[in-house]
């Protein structure tokens, strides 16, 4: 995660994103495939709070 001042933030695989907000991250893409990015609450996924990251070489 990148802090608003551009410095590195905590290193983690789960980030809380508030409604109508964005989060900048650095991504190490070393495993090509399709990845689903989502909220872990089923009702949130049903409401569209997910997307797909497609990484190919």
N, C-alpha and C positions, 0 to 999 in steps of 0.2 A: 504494500500500500504506500502511496506517496502522500506526504503531508501537504497542506496548502502552500507551504513555503518552498516546496520542491524537494525537501529532504526525505530520506527513507523513513517510513513509519514501521509499525510492527509487522513482523513476518508471520502471516497466518493464511489459512485457506478458506476462512469464513469471514465475510465482511458485512456489517450491518449497513444497509443503504436506506436512508430515510426517504419517504415519499417525495417525489419531484426533485430528487437530488442525484448527483453523479459522484462516482469514485474513480480516481485514477490509480492504476496498478501497473507494476512491471511484471511481465509474464515471461517465464523461461519455457519456450515451446520446444520441447525435446521428444515428444511422443506424438507423432502425426496420427490423427483420427478426428472424429466428430465428438465434441464434448458438450454436454448439457450443463448450462449454468442456471441454477434455480434456487428458489427458497425451499427449505426443507419442510414446510407446512403444506400438506396436500391441498388444502382449500386455497392457498396462495397460488400454487401451480395451476389449479383450475381457473383462477382469475387472470392468468396470463403472466404471472411474475416469473418468467423463465425465458431463456434464449438459448441459442446454440452457437458454439464457437467451432468453426471448421478449420482445422489446421492440416495442411498438406505440404509435402516437400517439393 
